[in-house]
Amino acid sequence: MKIKQLSVFLENKKGRLYEALSVLAKEGINIRALTIADTSDFGILRMIVNNADAAKRALEETGFTTKITNVVAIGVKDRPGGLAEVLKYLYEADINVEYLYAFVEKSGEEAVVVLRTNNLDKTIDILSQRGIKLFDSQTIENI
């Protein structure tokens, strides 16, 4: 199951992250997970939010460049080696993980991890076959 991820391109300058998150707050957008990667000139803020389309629209109306991409959210055993076990399945299937990040909240006894790979459909098939829990958008909103 694919879920929507919102990416926001930010100039690497004081206050820009605050401005973007303030737009989301004013729109009532709830951030479920996020990560930021930066260079000296810009950053990419990646987020799972409760309404990616509304967040994209609000940010673009205030001058931010955004993009929605599909990712997969999975349940990982919350123990040493839990994530390595899942990544082994992808490695054996010749799937490259482009990036990943985790939710702050857990789902029961599992950590929730967001993955972007070079082949999401194959990733979903492999992980489903291995019994890895895949989350849909509705479930993510309720974590």
C-alpha positions in Angstrom: 0.0 0.0 0.0 1.4 3.3 -1.0 0.9 6.5 1.0 1.5 10.1 0.0 4.6 11.9 1.1 4.9 15.7 0.8 8.3 17.1 0.0 9.0 20.8 0.5 12.1 22.5 -0.9 13.4 25.1 1.5 16.1 27.7 1.1 18.7 27.1 3.8 18.1 30.4 5.7 16.8 31.4 9.1 13.0 31.0 9.6 12.2 29.1 6.4 11.3 25.9 8.2 9.3 27.8 10.7 7.4 29.6 7.9 6.5 26.3 6.2 5.4 24.6 9.4 3.3 27.7 10.3 1.4 27.4 7.0 0.5 23.8 7.9 -0.5 24.8 11.4 -2.8 27.5 10.1 -4.5 25.0 7.8 -4.9 22.4 10.6 -2.5 19.9 8.9 -1.2 17.3 11.3 2.4 16.1 10.7 2.7 12.4 11.5 6.4 11.9 10.5 9.1 14.1 9.0 12.8 14.3 8.1 14.9 17.0 6.6 18.1 16.8 4.5 20.1 19.8 3.7 23.0 21.2 1.7 24.5 24.6 2.2 21.9 26.2 -0.1 18.7 24.3 0.4 16.9 21.6 2.3 14.3 19.0 1.5 11.6 18.6 4.1 9.8 15.3 3.7 6.6 14.6 5.7 3.7 12.3 6.1 0.7 14.5 6.9 -3.0 13.9 7.5 -3.9 15.6 4.2 -1.1 15.8 1.7 -3.1 17.5 -1.1 -4.4 20.3 1.2 -0.9 20.8 2.6 0.6 21.0 -0.9 -2.0 23.5 -2.0 -1.5 25.7 1.1 2.3 25.7 0.8 2.3 26.5 -2.9 -0.2 29.4 -2.3 2.4 30.9 0.0 5.3 30.5 -2.4 6.8 27.1 -1.4 7.9 24.5 -4.0 6.4 21.1 -3.2 6.0 17.7 -4.6 3.9 14.6 -3.6 5.5 11.2 -4.0 4.5 7.7 -3.0 6.2 5.9 -0.2 5.5 2.8 1.9 5.0 2.8 5.6 5.8 -0.6 7.3 5.7 -2.1 10.8 9.1 -3.2 12.0 9.7 -5.3 15.1 10.9 -2.9 17.7 14.0 -4.8 18.8 17.6 -4.9 17.8 17.8 -6.2 14.2 14.2 -5.5 13.4 14.9 -3.0 10.6 17.9 -5.0 9.3 15.6 -8.0 8.9 13.3 -6.1 6.6 16.1 -4.5 4.7 17.6 -7.9 4.0 14.4 -8.9 2.2 14.8 -5.9 -0.1 18.5 -6.5 -0.6 17.8 -10.1 -1.6 15.2 -8.8 -4.1 17.7 -6.3 -5.6 15.7 -3.3 -4.4 17.5 -0.2 -3.5 16.3 1.9 -0.5 16.7 5.6 -1.5 15.9 6.8 2.0 13.9 6.0 5.1 12.8 7.7 8.3 10.6 6.6 11.2 7.5 7.9 13.0 7.8 9.1 16.5 4.8 7.0 17.6 4.7 3.2 17.5 1.8 1.1 16.3 1.4 -1.4 19.1 4.7 -3.2 19.6 6.1 -2.1 16.2 8.1 0.9 15.1 6.6 2.5 11.9 9.2 3.2 9.2 8.7 5.1 5.9 10.6 3.8 2.9 11.2 5.1 -0.6 12.7 2.6 -2.9 13.5 2.4 -6.6 10.6 0.0 -7.1 7.6 0.5 -4.8 5.4 -2.1 -6.4 8.0 -4.8 -6.0 8.8 -3.6 -2.5 5.1 -4.0 -1.5 5.0 -7.5 -3.1 8.2 -8.7 -1.4 7.3 -7.3 2.1 3.7 -8.6 1.9 5.0 -12.1 1.0 7.3 -11.9 4.0 4.5 -11.0 6.4 5.6 -7.4 7.0 2.8 -5.1 8.0 2.0 -2.4 5.4 0.0 0.6 6.5 -2.5 2.5 4.5 -3.1 6.2 4.7 -6.1 5.9 7.0 -4.2 3.8 9.5 -1.3 6.2 9.4 -3.6 9.1 10.3 -4.6 7.3 13.4 -1.2 6.3 14.8 
